[in-house]
Amino acid sequence: MRPGRASHRSHHPSCARNSPSRSLRNSACRTVAPRSKKESHALAHDRPTITAPPSRPSEQQPSPPTGTGPVIGRALQILGAFNADHAHLSLSDLARRARLPVSTVHRMLGELLAWGALERDAQGRYRVGLRLWEVGSLAPRSQGIRELALPHLHDLSSLTRENVQLAVRDGSEVVFVERIGADGAVPTLTRVGGRLAITATGAGLVLLRQLLLTGWLLGFPVPFMLAWAPSWTWIIAANVLLGLNQGLAWSMTVNMKIDLVGPARRGLATGLNEAAGYTAVGATALLTGYGLHPVPELLGVVFVAAGLALSLTVRDTAAHVALELAQHPEPPPSSEKTGLAATFIRTSWRDRSMRGASQAGLVNNLNDGLTWGVFPQLFTDHGLGLAAVGLIKGIYPILWGIGQIPAGRLADRIGRKPLIVTGMLVQAAGFILALALLSDPLLAGVLSAVVLGLGTAMVYPALIASVSDHAHPAWRANALGTYRFWRDIGYAAGALPAGILADTLGLHATVIAAATLTAASGLLAARWITDHTMH
């Protein structure tokens, strides 16, 4: 042994006598030892390409660990740098994705290659090794399920002549543990060991389809609680259940319609979906204005029973999503880009167009909350009775609902942005009309309801279609959920501040503030939203 090399080792911290592991100390000493130019050149250029780890008897035990603590953490960082989008990485790419110095990664790669955790391809890049796959295949969550399900997967594929996949849910994602392909079936982008957002896969949508039924089951007690509530606490609890019902059931119907029709007819599909809902809201408002006796809340029993019965007949849209993913020009993004947190940030702010749609949706429903809270009091103060106020409040959602069908179709033809911007400005004009014509309160109420209803009809399907256009199918459901969060929180954001503002400045000032805010939102939408080229 050369004196210089021995001297160098003796000064390296990992060569100290109190090192916790002799193997780790020896490994570190060998790594940092200087090499001659000839040895360095061989290390950089003449290392043989490893295409698979050397064969070992099946009974051979894994090599003992060479270190603990931070060393293991760094090794896991290196292994975690690989995913479906980055299956082959150079040394510099590995260091960048693992967020480690190049020298550290270079030192550890030798042991990872020797153990078989990594291999090198013909271009000298690193990839996951066969030994690591052998260990991963022993994971109990996949092994037991796969062995039990495999015969049934083959039978199902033979019977249906379709691709059959087995996936395990892991949080907001699914991991594929088996896949049986079929000739002539719709091509899929999934692979065994792959991971995708739960909303981007057929297997995930089968799991999520239960949300539609769950939503209606949660809504079933609501009419009974409202009819025979012994205290105000029961009323609040009924509204909580109603909110959960709306969030689950309505969200799933929107997603499923978008899955069914594809990019070219999203406006019409969302228009039909929203038209059905808000026309029913308007019809119910008209009925309540003229009185439903003896227990008006029991009309909700009919609605809940019909919704639950229809949900049982709904067919899953997983095959449509699979086809859209297969034909989409962009590959599915990696799993860290499709999670709820990442999509929430992207939809709420980072993506300029979806930011514009989210704020417009919030202000649009803020207007709705304000009209339900302020308009009845405004027109009652000017002499209108319950039947007239019910008429006004019925016209608004009925036009809002029915108008979404032609508005959605128009959004498919001319784009989303023109309808969004124009619709917001039309709504602002509706508020101005309500004040300008108050000398005839019935005329003011009816005309403002017509204009507000038409403006909202223009905006509603175009906003949902715009968000769908800008979201990849792999994370579209999360994006729509985020948009609907901002849009529907506008109900509370409109009703509560409107009440405070009305008490402080009066009803007229509240209506003027709503008109100003709506016009400003329309201008922001014009600045931020761009029409996405539909595939």
BATOR-509326 format. One line per field, with one value per residue (C-alpha): x, y, z; residue in three letters. Coordinates in steps of 0.02 Angstrom, whole numbers, plus 50000, padded with zeros to 5 digits. Example, Ala and Ser with C-alpha at 12.3 -4.5 7.8 and 13.67 -1.06 7.14 Angstrom:
xx	(50615,50684)
yy	(49775,49947)
zz	(50390,50357)
residu	(ALA,SER)
This chain:
xx	(50000,50067,50105,50015,49851,49864,49899,49748,49634,49695,49639,49466,49329,49247,49411,49413,49408,49241,49155,48992,49020,49180,49105,49046,49217,49308,49187,49209,49399,49404,49292,49392,49560,49647,49674,49803,49755,49749,49630,49521,49508,49456,49326,49250,49258,49300,49178,49083,48898,48791,48628,48575,48644,48744,48637,48627,48551,48375,48426,48566,48532,48540,48705,48717,48685,48838,48777,48635,48548,48590,48674,48511,48417,48531,48514,48325,48335,48432,48307,48162,48228,48163,47982,47883,47935,48118,48160,48337,48444,48622,48733,48697,48509,48511,48600,48480,48322,48388,48447,48617,48793,48860,49008,48892,48785,48940,49008,48846,48810,48948,48866,48692,48755,48847,48695,48582,48471,48525,48590,48667,48598,48692,48706,48782,48626,48560,48397,48311,48391,48313,48360,48258,48109,48127,48118,47973,47871,47866,47758,47610,47480,47513,47571,47422,47292,47375,47385,47202,47139,47244,47131,46979,47070,47107,46926,46859,46977,46928,46743,46742,46891,46944,47096,47083,47186,47208,47251,47274,47224,47362,47293,47237,47323,47311,47458,47438,47491,47432,47371,47297,47292,47167,47182,47076,47041,47063,47249,47296,47447,47455,47594,47623,47702,47641,47553,47419,47296,47139,47032,47134,47106,46964,47007,47004,46839,46761,46809,46748,46582,46521,46527,46372,46272,46350,46297,46115,46115,46180,46042,45901,45869,45868,45682,45628,45745,45679,45497,45505,45659,45636,45769,45876,46022,45930,45909,46096,46133,46014,46105,46272,46204,46132,46302,46385,46250,46281,46469,46473,46326,46334,46523,46516,46380,46484,46640,46548,46465,46633,46707,46568,46570,46753,46828,46721,46553,46598,46501,46340,46363,46392,46250,46130,46190,46175,46011,45929,45982,45942,45778,45724,45782,45677,45523,45534,45553,45394,45300,45355,45298,45121,45126,45144,45039,45032,45220,45314,45481,45419,45434,45619,45580,45527,45687,45801,45713,45723,45908,45951,45854,45933,46107,46086,46064,46215,46352,46534,46632,46802,46818,46790,46927,47045,47012,47040,47204,47263,47224,47285,47437,47523,47580,47510,47609,47703,47606,47676,47598,47423,47388,47253,47372,47471,47312,47229,47375,47382,47195,47180,47328,47473,47376,47321,47164,47102,47136,47025,46889,46897,46877,46736,46645,46663,46593,46453,46389,46421,46289,46171,46192,46164,46005,45929,45969,45949,45823,45676,45699,45727,45567,45466,45515,45441,45273,45284,45206,45267,45193,45276,45444,45427,45392,45550,45656,45583,45616,45800,45852,45734,45813,45982,45947,45863,45980,46132,46086,46105,46244,46343,46321,46377,46531,46580,46564,46642,46747,46728,46802,46675,46530,46617,46664,46498,46399,46483,46451,46269,46248,46318,46188,46052,46094,46087,45914,45850,45886,45847,45668,45619,45476,45388,45457,45375,45447,45616,45616,45562,45680,45829,45791,45784,45949,46038,45973,46033,46203,46227,46172,46309,46443,46406,46439,46578,46676,46667,46714,46860,46933,46910,47000,47152,47165,47246,47128,47245,47205,47047,46931,47041,47042,46853,46837,46949,46852,46687,46758,46793,46631,46515,46599,46532,46360,46423,46543,46395,46262,46363,46452,46293,46199,46335,46347,46158,46149,46293,46263,46089,46014,46047,46233,46244,46170,46288,46437,46382,46369,46542,46622,46539,46599,46776,46773,46723,46870,46989,46920,46953,47133,47174,47074,47131,47033,47123,47138,47027,47100)
yy	(50000,50170,50286,50431,50336,50270,50445,50511,50380,50413,50594,50558,50574,50411,50318,50365,50224,50276,50255,50160,50035,49956,49916,50093,50157,50046,50092,50277,50260,50167,50298,50450,50375,50467,50375,50392,50475,50305,50239,50395,50380,50198,50246,50378,50292,50108,50047,49901,49927,49830,49771,49661,49614,49452,49299,49235,49081,49113,49069,49198,49331,49517,49603,49681,49867,49976,50118,50189,50355,50489,50365,50269,50431,50484,50314,50328,50503,50432,50291,50411,50515,50382,50379,50340,50503,50485,50301,50332,50466,50526,50563,50749,50719,50601,50729,50867,50765,50691,50864,50797,50849,50759,50693,50616,50531,50469,50390,50298,50236,50106,50013,50032,49957,49816,49767,49771,49916,50009,49962,50057,50055,50058,50249,50245,50312,50237,50143,50040,49868,49697,49659,49806,49747,49574,49649,49764,49619,49547,49691,49604,49731,49682,49502,49425,49524,49485,49297,49291,49401,49340,49194,49307,49442,49319,49258,49436,49486,49332,49362,49548,49556,49714,49767,49718,49801,49774,49926,49963,50131,50230,50394,50501,50385,50206,50088,49956,49782,49684,49715,49594,49662,49613,49622,49759,49843,50029,50059,50113,50203,50108,49988,49868,49964,50129,50259,50383,50501,50408,50520,50484,50297,50178,50083,50245,50300,50134,50177,50355,50308,50263,50448,50478,50353,50413,50591,50542,50433,50580,50690,50569,50627,50812,50839,50743,50844,51007,50954,50896,50983,51006,51144,51259,51138,51012,51142,51174,50988,50967,51102,51016,50854,50949,51027,50856,50792,50933,50919,50733,50703,50858,50852,50673,50712,50855,50747,50603,50711,50788,50613,50559,50696,50740,50914,50974,50969,51010,51171,51087,50942,51054,51167,51019,50963,51133,51171,51018,51069,51254,51233,51120,51254,51385,51275,51237,51422,51459,51322,51386,51560,51499,51380,51193,51115,51035,51000,51082,51004,50831,50878,50848,50665,50646,50729,50622,50460,50499,50546,50388,50276,50356,50340,50152,50147,50256,50170,50206,50320,50238,50177,50353,50423,50284,50326,50511,50478,50365,50497,50647,50731,50755,50605,50584,50692,50615,50577,50724,50842,50768,50768,50874,50998,51031,51044,51160,51282,51270,51297,51434,51539,51472,51439,51608,51550,51438,51578,51691,51559,51527,51709,51733,51581,51646,51818,51741,51640,51785,51875,51729,51729,51917,51908,51776,51880,52061,52062,51992,52124,52261,52225,52188,52359,52433,52348,52178,52026,51848,51785,51926,51898,51710,51749,51856,51725,51589,51680,51705,51521,51458,51573,51534,51348,51341,51472,51364,51242,51367,51458,51298,51256,51432,51414,51261,51362,51532,51493,51509,51681,51789,51714,51727,51910,51962,51864,51949,52121,52076,52026,52193,52279,52175,52249,52424,52390,52333,52505,52611,52546,52538,52660,52507,52369,52223,52280,52311,52139,52045,52134,52121,51936,51909,51999,51916,51746,51767,51833,51687,51564,51631,51612,51447,51314,51416,51424,51237,51201,51324,51237,51068,51132,51186,51031,50868,50718,50647,50789,50864,50801,50884,51045,51045,51010,51158,51272,51217,51250,51432,51450,51378,51464,51619,51578,51606,51744,51836,51809,51850,52010,52067,52059,52156,52284,52304,52336,52460,52557,52505,52395,52516,52528,52339,52318,52450,52362,52198,52278,52354,52192,52092,52212,52209,52018,52019,52132,52018,51870,51963,51992,51819,51689,51624,51503,51338,51250,51097,50930)
zz	(50000,49954,50102,50023,50011,50189,50253,50159,50236,50410,50399,50330,50462,50413,50445,50628,50755,50824,50656,50687,50548,50488,50318,50300,50354,50231,50091,50124,50132,49969,49888,49935,49899,49757,49595,49462,49299,49218,49351,49340,49152,49169,49298,49186,49017,49028,49160,49083,49050,49175,49100,49244,49415,49423,49448,49627,49703,49764,49942,49947,50079,50037,50069,50242,50251,50234,50341,50440,50463,50335,50217,50197,50176,50034,49951,49959,49884,49738,49712,49731,49586,49465,49407,49251,49169,49221,49204,49135,49215,49194,49343,49336,49316,49465,49572,49522,49552,49715,49770,49818,49766,49613,49712,49843,49711,49620,49779,49817,49642,49652,49795,49722,49558,49645,49748,49595,49648,49491,49319,49175,48999,48835,48842,49016,49102,49262,49283,49417,49433,49428,49608,49669,49568,49647,49820,49774,49706,49882,49946,50031,49971,49791,49803,49893,49796,49630,49661,49712,49570,49424,49370,49376,49278,49138,49138,49132,48991,48890,48918,48878,48758,48847,48945,49128,49263,49449,49552,49737,49806,49891,49956,49809,49684,49622,49595,49460,49516,49364,49187,49060,48882,48748,48558,48483,48650,48681,48711,48886,48956,49120,49167,49310,49451,49378,49480,49425,49507,49559,49448,49292,49282,49252,49411,49509,49434,49483,49662,49645,49565,49738,49781,49676,49777,49939,49901,49879,50034,50136,50065,50105,50286,50240,50198,50354,50465,50393,50413,50593,50664,50853,50861,50755,50776,50669,50532,50533,50528,50381,50286,50321,50247,50100,50067,50068,49952,49829,49838,49804,49688,49580,49563,49498,49371,49302,49288,49208,49075,49030,49018,48901,48769,48743,48715,48570,48662,48841,48839,48785,48907,49058,49000,48999,49170,49252,49162,49238,49412,49409,49316,49459,49583,49492,49482,49667,49708,49609,49701,49870,49824,49799,49946,49967,50103,50226,50235,50090,50139,50092,49909,49941,49975,49793,49734,49843,49799,49613,49624,49720,49600,49446,49521,49529,49340,49297,49197,49234,49117,49145,48964,48898,49009,48954,48771,48802,48892,48751,48619,48718,48638,48806,48910,49085,49207,49352,49510,49609,49482,49489,49676,49754,49835,49675,49571,49698,49687,49498,49474,49605,49553,49451,49292,49229,49139,49279,49403,49299,49292,49479,49527,49402,49471,49649,49604,49500,49648,49765,49661,49681,49870,49872,49768,49881,50035,49977,49834,49933,50066,49938,49842,49999,50066,49906,49927,49844,49927,49949,49784,49683,49767,49734,49551,49539,49625,49514,49350,49391,49411,49275,49145,49219,49198,49028,48955,48989,48850,48705,48798,48817,48633,48587,48698,48596,48435,48474,48628,48815,48847,48751,48846,49015,48997,48918,49046,49194,49120,49085,49267,49323,49214,49297,49467,49397,49323,49492,49565,49412,49395,49579,49551,49481,49595,49503,49336,49418,49497,49342,49221,49338,49364,49176,49144,49291,49237,49058,49113,49232,49098,48983,49116,49201,49067,48988,49152,49183,49002,49013,49166,49080,48925,49023,49134,49081,49097,49229,49351,49276,49414,49546,49445,49427,49613,49652,49534,49611,49784,49738,49640,49772,49918,49835,49905,50082,50028,49952,50085,50241,50182,50095,50259,50349,50210,50202,50390,50380,50218,50163,50028,49884,49924,49934,49760,49688,49768,49690,49518,49534,49592,49453,49317,49390,49388,49206,49163,49259,49162,49000,49053,49122,49027,48858,48751,48745,48578,48597,48547)
residu	(MET,ARG,PRO,GLY,ARG,ALA,SER,HIS,ARG,SER,HIS,HIS,PRO,SER,CYS,ALA,ARG,ASN,SER,PRO,SER,ARG,SER,LEU,ARG,ASN,SER,ALA,CYS,ARG,THR,VAL,ALA,PRO,ARG,SER,LYS,LYS,GLU,SER,HIS,ALA,LEU,ALA,HIS,ASP,ARG,PRO,THR,ILE,THR,ALA,PRO,PRO,SER,ARG,PRO,SER,GLU,GLN,GLN,PRO,SER,PRO,PRO,THR,GLY,THR,GLY,PRO,VAL,ILE,GLY,ARG,ALA,LEU,GLN,ILE,LEU,GLY,ALA,PHE,ASN,ALA,ASP,HIS,ALA,HIS,LEU,SER,LEU,SER,ASP,LEU,ALA,ARG,ARG,ALA,ARG,LEU,PRO,VAL,SER,THR,VAL,HIS,ARG,MET,LEU,GLY,GLU,LEU,LEU,ALA,TRP,GLY,ALA,LEU,GLU,ARG,ASP,ALA,GLN,GLY,ARG,TYR,ARG,VAL,GLY,LEU,ARG,LEU,TRP,GLU,VAL,GLY,SER,LEU,ALA,PRO,ARG,SER,GLN,GLY,ILE,ARG,GLU,LEU,ALA,LEU,PRO,HIS,LEU,HIS,ASP,LEU,SER,SER,LEU,THR,ARG,GLU,ASN,VAL,GLN,LEU,ALA,VAL,ARG,ASP,GLY,SER,GLU,VAL,VAL,PHE,VAL,GLU,ARG,ILE,GLY,ALA,ASP,GLY,ALA,VAL,PRO,THR,LEU,THR,ARG,VAL,GLY,GLY,ARG,LEU,ALA,ILE,THR,ALA,THR,GLY,ALA,GLY,LEU,VAL,LEU,LEU,ARG,GLN,LEU,LEU,LEU,THR,GLY,TRP,LEU,LEU,GLY,PHE,PRO,VAL,PRO,PHE,MET,LEU,ALA,TRP,ALA,PRO,SER,TRP,THR,TRP,ILE,ILE,ALA,ALA,ASN,VAL,LEU,LEU,GLY,LEU,ASN,GLN,GLY,LEU,ALA,TRP,SER,MET,THR,VAL,ASN,MET,LYS,ILE,ASP,LEU,VAL,GLY,PRO,ALA,ARG,ARG,GLY,LEU,ALA,THR,GLY,LEU,ASN,GLU,ALA,ALA,GLY,TYR,THR,ALA,VAL,GLY,ALA,THR,ALA,LEU,LEU,THR,GLY,TYR,GLY,LEU,HIS,PRO,VAL,PRO,GLU,LEU,LEU,GLY,VAL,VAL,PHE,VAL,ALA,ALA,GLY,LEU,ALA,LEU,SER,LEU,THR,VAL,ARG,ASP,THR,ALA,ALA,HIS,VAL,ALA,LEU,GLU,LEU,ALA,GLN,HIS,PRO,GLU,PRO,PRO,PRO,SER,SER,GLU,LYS,THR,GLY,LEU,ALA,ALA,THR,PHE,ILE,ARG,THR,SER,TRP,ARG,ASP,ARG,SER,MET,ARG,GLY,ALA,SER,GLN,ALA,GLY,LEU,VAL,ASN,ASN,LEU,ASN,ASP,GLY,LEU,THR,TRP,GLY,VAL,PHE,PRO,GLN,LEU,PHE,THR,ASP,HIS,GLY,LEU,GLY,LEU,ALA,ALA,VAL,GLY,LEU,ILE,LYS,GLY,ILE,TYR,PRO,ILE,LEU,TRP,GLY,ILE,GLY,GLN,ILE,PRO,ALA,GLY,ARG,LEU,ALA,ASP,ARG,ILE,GLY,ARG,LYS,PRO,LEU,ILE,VAL,THR,GLY,MET,LEU,VAL,GLN,ALA,ALA,GLY,PHE,ILE,LEU,ALA,LEU,ALA,LEU,LEU,SER,ASP,PRO,LEU,LEU,ALA,GLY,VAL,LEU,SER,ALA,VAL,VAL,LEU,GLY,LEU,GLY,THR,ALA,MET,VAL,TYR,PRO,ALA,LEU,ILE,ALA,SER,VAL,SER,ASP,HIS,ALA,HIS,PRO,ALA,TRP,ARG,ALA,ASN,ALA,LEU,GLY,THR,TYR,ARG,PHE,TRP,ARG,ASP,ILE,GLY,TYR,ALA,ALA,GLY,ALA,LEU,PRO,ALA,GLY,ILE,LEU,ALA,ASP,THR,LEU,GLY,LEU,HIS,ALA,THR,VAL,ILE,ALA,ALA,ALA,THR,LEU,THR,ALA,ALA,SER,GLY,LEU,LEU,ALA,ALA,ARG,TRP,ILE,THR,ASP,HIS,THR,MET,HIS)
